[in-house]
Amino acid sequence: MDKEHILALRVMRLTKPSMLMPISLSHVEDTNSSNKIGDLGSGLCTEQLLSLPQSFGNIFLGETFVSYISVHNDSTQEATDVVVKADLQTGSQRISLTQPASRDVLSPENSIDDVMRHEVKELGTHILVCSVSYKNAGVQNFFRKFFKFQVLKPLDVKTKFYNTEPHEVFLEAQIQNITNSAMCIEKVSFEPSSLYTTMPLNTIDDQSTYESQPYLKPKDTRQYLYQLIMKPGSISKAFDKAPSAIGKLDIVWKTALGERGRLQTSQLQRPPISHSDIRIDVKSVPSEVVAMDSFKMSCQVTNCSERPKNLSVSFENQTNILWKGISGFNLKKLEPKCSTSVDFDLLPITPGLLGVSGLRITDIEIDRTYEFDYIHHILVHAVAK
């Protein structure tokens, strides 16, 4: 207790104990006899020991900071109009952790006790500020104490995007444990934005890929994959030149002794799709065909520009696969960000894995031709004899 005050302030962080490293016991040989005093302890190792926290220590981002605060009257005098406050000062804001606790009269050997909880959402230095005001014999008194602790990042999250279609993107998330101890990854999920629907691709035979390995060792990394498809009413936004928000990752984890934490990323941004004014997408085609047997390929032609286009379609035949039909036919007028379907007939000449090339689309108004080669590959079998 501070000698200047009749009240004593005690603050303790409530947390689970940590594990101590095991200690090896080596035997000691009695040099005066043939007995080995340490025979019973030879090769033994103590069980892992629990260590109670000696200070506020560090806390990980996403954990819940829990602290116990007690103001005790250690004197023989009464304290009146007692008010206890606790605030948390971060790098960007000051947060009130509790409603001010008050007591009209705090008699000797009595105390005001409270437990504070706060989910930590910022990295860096945090300072717990506890203040006490009271009256003693009509004199106003005030004091406060500061408790500093660091908030560290437990996981490193990296993301990659793979654009396959204007309306479809695959998200790969790499999650690495950057702490010094193993942790249990309880849940990893993706919350899509209003523009997308999502399908996780992290199961095999309806079982989670990591179900048999719930713990993530220090410095180890896991990968998660998600397929995101734009909702029908939002597909036009795929052509925006600015990045679009696709959603955020939600990760729930536990330490070895059950301390739970939760991390949620900020909104992930899909990079703009790089494309020409005209885009070709193959919508349907056989997976395998036979040489000298024609097949049909259905494509979607999209106007990705900002103005309407009048287009014509022509072909340049290759040596191993030929286009069938009239070259130089016109499509209907395509408005900006709109598409039309076109069916093509092709004739494979030779067997093998052949690339479909030679499709040419011309913007009639500006006389500009867009060349589309290797828009698809198809397996061609030899003619059966």
C-alpha distance (Angstrom), angle and dihedral (degrees) to the residues before:
residue distance angle dihedral
M1 . . .
D2 3.79 . .
K3 3.82 106.8 .
E4 3.79 89.6 -136.5
H5 3.80 92.0 60.1
I6 3.76 135.4 52.8
L7 3.82 91.7 -148.2
A8 3.80 126.1 72.6
L9 3.80 123.4 -150.3
R10 3.79 118.7 -150.3
V11 3.81 124.5 -178.9
M12 3.80 126.5 -176.2
R13 3.78 130.2 176.4
L14 3.79 111.7 -128.2
T15 3.77 109.2 -138.2
K16 3.75 139.8 136.7
P17 3.82 118.7 -94.3
S18 3.79 122.2 -98.6
M19 3.78 128.9 -124.6
L20 3.80 120.6 -103.1
M21 3.78 120.3 -145.1
P22 3.82 113.2 -101.5
I23 3.82 116.4 -99.6
S24 3.80 119.3 -135.5
L25 3.82 118.3 -135.9
S26 3.80 113.3 -147.6
H27 3.81 121.3 -164.1
V28 3.79 123.8 -109.0
E29 3.80 117.3 -139.9
D30 3.81 119.5 -140.2
T31 3.80 104.6 -130.6
N32 3.83 92.3 -165.2
S33 3.77 96.5 59.1
S34 3.73 142.3 23.2
N35 3.81 90.8 -107.7
K36 3.73 118.1 104.5
I37 3.76 106.4 -142.8
G38 3.79 92.7 -162.6
D39 3.77 98.1 50.7
L40 3.79 91.6 111.1
G41 3.78 92.2 50.7
S42 3.79 97.1 41.3
G43 3.77 111.8 122.6
L44 3.82 92.8 2.0
C45 3.77 124.1 135.2
T46 3.79 124.9 -165.6
E47 3.77 119.3 -117.7
Q48 3.78 117.1 -100.6
L49 3.77 109.5 -79.3
L50 3.77 129.5 -142.2
S51 3.79 118.3 -125.7
L52 3.80 120.5 -157.6
P53 3.82 115.2 -136.4
Q54 3.80 111.8 -94.5
S55 3.82 96.0 -169.0
F56 3.79 141.9 7.1
G57 3.80 88.0 -82.1
N58 3.80 120.6 173.6
I59 3.79 130.4 -40.4
F60 3.78 129.3 -159.6
L61 3.78 126.0 -120.2
G62 3.80 109.1 -96.7
E63 3.81 95.5 26.9
T64 3.80 122.5 117.2
F65 3.79 113.1 -111.3
V66 3.82 108.7 -141.1
S67 3.79 121.9 -174.0
Y68 3.78 136.3 173.2
I69 3.81 118.8 -141.3
S70 3.79 125.6 -169.1
V71 3.79 131.0 179.8
H72 3.79 109.8 -166.0
N73 3.78 129.9 -172.8
D74 3.80 102.5 -134.1
S75 3.79 94.2 171.9
T76 3.78 135.3 80.2
Q77 3.81 92.1 -116.4
E78 3.77 130.9 86.9
A79 3.79 121.4 -113.1
T80 3.80 118.3 -151.3
D81 3.81 135.4 -162.4
V82 3.80 90.8 19.1
V83 3.85 115.0 -175.5
V84 3.82 123.5 -177.9
K85 3.83 122.4 -168.2
A86 3.81 132.9 179.4
D87 3.82 124.4 -165.9
L88 3.79 131.8 174.6
Q89 3.79 116.5 -139.9
T90 3.82 114.5 -156.4
G91 3.76 130.4 176.0
S92 3.80 91.3 -88.4
Q93 3.80 109.7 23.0
R94 3.79 148.5 13.9
I95 3.79 114.7 -120.8
S96 3.80 126.3 -162.9
L97 3.81 107.2 -135.1
T98 3.80 98.9 -170.7
Q99 3.75 141.1 13.9
P100 3.81 107.6 -98.8
A101 3.83 107.3 -86.4
S102 3.79 112.3 -139.5
R103 3.76 137.2 -175.8
D104 3.80 125.8 -173.0
V105 3.80 91.7 -149.3
L106 3.82 128.1 14.4
S107 3.79 107.6 -167.1
P108 3.83 124.2 -154.8
E109 3.84 114.3 -73.9
N110 3.81 91.3 15.6
S111 3.79 126.5 112.8
I112 3.79 146.1 -165.2
D113 3.81 111.0 -129.1
D114 3.78 131.2 -173.5
V115 3.82 139.8 164.4
M116 3.81 118.9 -141.0
R117 3.80 126.5 -157.8
H118 3.78 128.2 -171.0
E119 3.82 132.1 165.4
V120 3.80 106.7 -131.6
K121 3.81 112.0 -129.9
E122 3.80 102.7 164.4
L123 3.78 133.7 67.4
G124 3.80 125.4 -133.2
T125 3.78 135.9 38.0
H126 3.81 118.6 -5.5
I127 3.80 125.2 -172.9
L128 3.79 122.8 -158.3
V129 3.81 108.0 -149.2
C130 3.82 115.6 -162.0
S131 3.79 118.6 -176.1
V132 3.79 132.2 -175.7
S133 3.79 128.2 -166.8
Y134 3.82 125.3 -178.2
K135 3.78 144.8 144.0
N136 3.77 126.4 -112.6
A137 3.79 118.3 -172.4
G138 3.80 88.0 -16.3
V139 3.82 93.8 -54.0
Q140 3.80 117.5 123.4
N141 3.84 114.1 -127.0
F142 3.78 132.3 -174.9
F143 3.80 136.9 178.9
R144 3.80 138.5 157.1
K145 3.78 140.7 -169.5
F146 3.80 133.3 -148.7
F147 3.81 127.2 -142.4
K148 3.79 117.7 -171.2
F149 3.81 126.7 -159.4
Q150 3.80 137.8 162.2
V151 3.81 126.9 -119.6
L152 3.81 111.2 -147.2
K153 3.80 132.7 -168.5
P154 3.83 111.6 -109.3
L155 3.79 98.8 -172.3
D156 3.77 135.1 35.2
V157 3.81 111.8 -145.7
K158 3.81 121.9 -164.0
T159 3.80 124.8 178.8
K160 3.80 134.8 -162.5
F161 3.79 128.9 -170.1
Y162 3.80 126.5 -147.3
N163 3.81 114.2 -167.6
T164 3.81 111.1 -155.3
E165 3.81 101.5 160.4
P166 3.81 132.2 5.1
H167 3.80 88.6 -105.2
E168 3.82 96.8 38.6
V169 3.80 134.2 63.9
F170 3.80 134.1 167.5
L171 3.80 119.5 -140.6
E172 3.80 121.1 -154.7
A173 3.82 116.3 -165.5
Q174 3.81 121.8 -166.5
I175 3.82 114.2 -162.5
Q176 3.82 118.5 -168.8
N177 3.82 127.7 -172.2
I178 3.83 104.4 -131.4
T179 3.82 95.8 175.5
N180 3.81 125.1 97.8
S181 3.80 95.5 -113.3
A182 3.78 138.3 52.8
M183 3.78 119.6 -91.7
C184 3.77 134.6 -166.4
I185 3.81 114.9 -120.6
E186 3.79 100.2 -145.7
K187 3.81 99.7 177.4
V188 3.80 139.6 -1.5
S189 3.79 115.8 -174.9
F190 3.77 138.1 159.0
E191 3.80 122.6 -132.6
P192 3.82 108.5 -158.5
S193 3.78 123.9 -147.0
S194 3.80 120.7 -113.1
L195 3.83 90.2 -89.3
Y196 3.82 96.9 61.3
T197 3.77 146.1 50.2
T198 3.80 118.2 -150.7
M199 3.80 138.2 -148.8
P200 3.84 119.7 -167.3
L201 3.81 114.7 -135.2
N202 3.80 97.3 -164.7
T203 3.80 103.6 105.4
I204 3.80 136.0 87.8
D205 3.81 116.1 -160.9
D206 3.82 89.8 -11.7
Q207 3.81 91.6 -55.4
S208 3.79 125.0 113.5
T209 3.78 113.2 -104.0
Y210 3.81 90.5 -125.6
E211 3.82 99.3 36.2
S212 3.81 92.3 113.9
Q213 3.83 91.6 47.5
P214 3.81 107.5 47.2
Y215 3.82 94.3 159.3
L216 3.78 122.8 78.7
K217 3.79 112.6 -153.6
P218 3.83 122.4 -139.6
K219 3.84 111.8 -74.6
D220 3.83 91.6 7.0
T221 3.81 119.7 130.5
R222 3.79 134.0 -148.9
Q223 3.79 127.7 -161.8
Y224 3.79 126.5 -145.0
L225 3.81 127.5 -172.9
Y226 3.81 129.6 -156.3
Q227 3.80 131.9 -178.2
L228 3.79 114.5 -144.5
I229 3.80 123.1 -165.9
M230 3.79 123.9 -172.5
K231 3.79 116.5 -120.3
P232 3.82 113.5 -109.2
G233 3.79 94.3 -107.2
S234 3.80 92.5 51.0
I235 3.84 102.4 50.2
S236 3.82 93.3 101.6
K237 3.82 88.6 64.0
A238 3.82 89.4 64.5
F239 3.78 87.7 79.5
D240 3.81 95.2 54.3
K241 3.77 113.3 123.8
A242 3.81 92.1 -139.3
P243 3.84 122.6 77.0
S244 3.81 114.2 -94.5
A245 3.81 127.4 -141.1
I246 3.81 110.8 -115.0
G247 3.81 102.0 175.2
K248 3.80 142.1 -87.6
L249 3.80 140.4 -85.4
D250 3.80 120.1 -115.6
I251 3.83 116.1 -158.5
V252 3.82 125.6 -175.8
W253 3.82 117.9 -170.4
K254 3.81 141.1 167.9
T255 3.77 133.5 -151.2
A256 3.82 120.6 -125.6
L257 3.83 90.2 -89.9
G258 3.78 96.3 45.8
E259 3.83 104.6 -94.5
R260 3.80 102.9 153.2
G261 3.77 125.4 -144.2
R262 3.79 135.5 175.6
L263 3.78 130.0 -153.8
Q264 3.78 124.7 -169.8
T265 3.78 120.7 -176.8
S266 3.76 123.1 -137.8
Q267 3.81 117.3 -103.3
L268 3.80 108.2 -58.8
Q269 3.79 114.1 -131.9
R270 3.80 122.6 -139.5
P271 3.82 109.3 -141.5
P272 3.81 116.4 -120.8
I273 3.79 114.1 -89.1
S274 3.79 113.0 -111.1
H275 3.80 109.4 -138.5
S276 3.76 142.7 143.7
D277 3.79 122.9 -110.4
I278 3.81 89.6 -91.1
R279 3.80 124.8 47.7
I280 3.81 129.3 -168.3
D281 3.83 121.6 -158.0
V282 3.80 123.2 -178.2
K283 3.80 107.3 -135.1
S284 3.81 102.4 177.6
V285 3.82 136.5 4.4
P286 3.82 134.7 146.0
S287 3.80 114.3 -91.7
E288 3.82 92.0 -139.1
V289 3.81 133.9 19.6
V290 3.81 138.7 173.9
A291 3.78 123.6 -112.3
M292 3.84 114.3 -98.5
D293 3.83 91.0 19.5
S294 3.81 113.0 108.5
F295 3.79 120.8 -132.9
K296 3.79 137.1 -168.8
M297 3.82 125.9 -117.7
S298 3.81 121.4 -168.2
C299 3.80 117.7 -153.2
Q300 3.78 137.7 -179.6
V301 3.81 118.7 -136.6
T302 3.81 114.2 -157.2
N303 3.79 129.0 -167.5
C304 3.81 103.3 -140.7
S305 3.80 95.2 175.6
E306 3.79 130.6 94.0
R307 3.82 96.8 -111.9
P308 3.82 136.3 58.8
K309 3.80 116.2 -93.4
N310 3.80 135.8 -152.6
L311 3.80 106.3 -153.2
S312 3.79 137.7 -171.4
V313 3.81 126.6 -161.9
S314 3.80 125.4 -141.8
F315 3.81 137.0 167.1
E316 3.78 138.3 -134.6
N317 3.80 109.1 -161.3
Q318 3.79 120.2 -134.3
T319 3.81 126.5 -146.6
N320 3.81 96.1 -108.7
I321 3.81 103.1 33.6
L322 3.80 129.0 33.2
W323 3.79 133.4 -156.9
K324 3.82 115.5 -129.1
G325 3.77 124.2 -151.9
I326 3.79 138.0 39.7
S327 3.80 116.1 -32.1
G328 3.80 118.0 -144.0
F329 3.81 101.8 34.8
N330 3.81 120.5 152.8
L331 3.79 128.0 -119.6
K332 3.75 124.9 -142.7
K333 3.79 115.7 -89.7
L334 3.79 110.1 -77.4
E335 3.80 119.0 -145.3
P336 3.85 119.2 -147.6
K337 3.82 113.4 -71.1
C338 3.80 91.2 6.2
S339 3.81 129.6 122.6
T340 3.78 140.0 -153.8
S341 3.81 131.7 -163.3
V342 3.81 122.2 -122.0
D343 3.82 128.6 -175.5
F344 3.81 121.0 -148.6
D345 3.81 131.5 -167.8
L346 3.81 118.2 -145.1
L347 3.80 135.0 -177.2
P348 3.82 119.6 -150.8
I349 3.81 113.2 -148.3
T350 3.80 104.4 -175.7
P351 3.82 132.2 32.4
G352 3.80 122.7 -109.5
L353 3.79 139.4 73.1
L354 3.80 100.0 -45.1
G355 3.77 129.4 -168.5
V356 3.79 118.9 -136.9
S357 3.81 106.7 -129.7
G358 3.78 140.9 151.5
L359 3.80 101.2 68.4
R360 3.81 111.4 145.1
I361 3.83 126.0 -173.1
T362 3.80 119.2 -172.1
D363 3.80 127.8 -158.8
I364 3.78 98.1 -137.8
E365 3.82 97.2 -159.0
I366 3.81 96.5 55.3
D367 3.84 96.2 24.8
R368 3.79 92.9 -126.1
T369 3.79 120.4 149.4
Y370 3.82 123.1 -152.0
E371 3.81 115.1 -154.3
F372 3.80 120.4 -147.1
D373 3.80 116.6 -169.6
Y374 3.79 129.5 169.9
I375 3.78 91.7 10.9
H376 3.81 88.7 155.4
H377 3.81 141.8 3.4
I378 3.79 123.2 -138.8
L379 3.80 132.6 -173.1
V380 3.81 111.4 -124.1
H381 3.82 119.5 -165.0
A382 3.78 124.0 -153.0
V383 3.76 119.1 -101.1
A384 3.81 110.0 -89.8
K385 3.81 112.9 -114.3
